[in-house]
Amino acid sequence: MQLSKKDVLEEANKACKNTLMETLNIEIVDFGDDFLVARMPVNSRVYQPDGVLHGGATVALAESVGSFASHIFTDTEKFFVRGIEISANHLKSVKEGFIYAKATFLHRGRTTQLLDIRVTDEADNLISICKLSTISLPKK
């Protein structure tokens, strides 16, 4: 039996319980053959002191969606995934609403993966561009 998209999203979001993703209210909202999308609300929980979205919260969203994308496209019976490097360029400030992070693969190797993560606001304005490298390591 193949699960519906709704069922897959529900299962993915259940896996985020009691994690940083739950703390930041990050929710996985869409996926396809080569991408994953998550969103995070922008409110005082993720502000820097002057009342705009903290870059670190943006990077936490980006790493969460990128690592999760690598995870769901990996044989987790045999391997586990870890982020090994992330970079971010922040382009625009946000004060409210939601931001969305879409992770797509630039490289999907057996051992290392490279993802491009575009963070946008609700009007599809580009907020940040991130790149994440992950590694798949064998379980012992």
N, C-alpha and C positions, 0 to 999 in steps of 0.2 A: 504494500500500500504506500503510495506516495503522499507526503504531507502537503497541505495547501500552503500558500504563501503566508496566510494568516497564522497557521499553526507553527510554521518555522519561526516567524517573528515573535510569537508568544514564547516559544521555547528559548529563543536567544535572549529575550528580555528577562526570563526567569533566571538565566545563568548570571545575570548582572546583580542579583540580590546580594546584599551585604558586601558590596565592593565600592570602589571609588565611583564607578558609573552610577550606582544608586545614590550615593552622596551628592553627586552633581546633577542628578535627575536626567542622565543621558539615556536616551531611548533609541533603539534600533528601529528604523521606520521603513526601510526598503532594501532590497538586494536583487542582484541579477547574476548572470554567469561570471561577470568579471568586476563587480562593484558591490559596495555596501554603503548605506546611508544611515547616519544617526543624527539626532538633534538634541540640543540642550537649551533650556530656558536661560535667558539673560535677565538676572535680577540681582539683588544685593548679595546673595550667596556667592556670586562669581565676580563681583566688582573689585577693582582696585580702589584705593582710598578716594580718588576723585570721581567715583560714580560711573565708571565705564567698565566694560568687560576686561577682565584681567587676561593678559597674554598667556599666563600659565594655565588658566582654565581652558583657553582655546586649544593649547597644546595637549592638555589632558583629553579633551574631546577627540582631537586628531589621532593621538596614539591609541586611544580606546577603539575607535572605528577601524583604524588600520590593522592593529593587532588582531582584532576580532575577525576582520576579513581574512587575514592569513590563517587564523585558527579554523574557520569554517571550510576553507579550501585545502585543508591538510588532513591526512589520515591520523586522527588523534588517538587511535588505538596504538600506533607505533611511535608517534612523534609528539613533542610539545613545542610551542612557539614562544619566542621571547623577542621583544623589541631590542635592537642593538644600537640604533642611532636615529635621532629625529632632528629635523631642522624646520624652522618656521620663519616666514616673513609676514609680519602683520601690516595690513594695508589700510584698514579703516576701523574706526571705533564704533561700538554698538552700546546702547544704553538699555534697550528693552526688547521684548519679543523672543524669538527663537533664532539660534544659529544652526546651520546644517553642515555636516561634514560628509563629503562623498569620497570614499577611498576607491581608487582604481589601480590595478596592477600595471607597473611599467616593466617589471620582470618577475616571473613566477618560477624560480628554479627549485630544484629538489632540496637544496640546503638554505639558500638565501632568497628573500623576496624584497622587492623595492616597490613601494606604493606612493602614488601621488594623491594628496588629500587636499581638496578644495573646500574651504570653509566659506559659506555664504550666509547672508541674512535672509529674511522672509521675502524680500523683493529681488532675490538672486544677485545682490551686489556682492562682489568678492571681498571678503574680510581678511582671510589669511590663505597663504599657500604653504603647505607642509610636505616634506618628504620623509618617509619612514622606511628604515631597513629592519627586516625581521629575519630571524634564523629559526630553522626547524631542527631540533636536536632529538636524537633517538631516546626513547624511554628505556630505562634499564630494568 
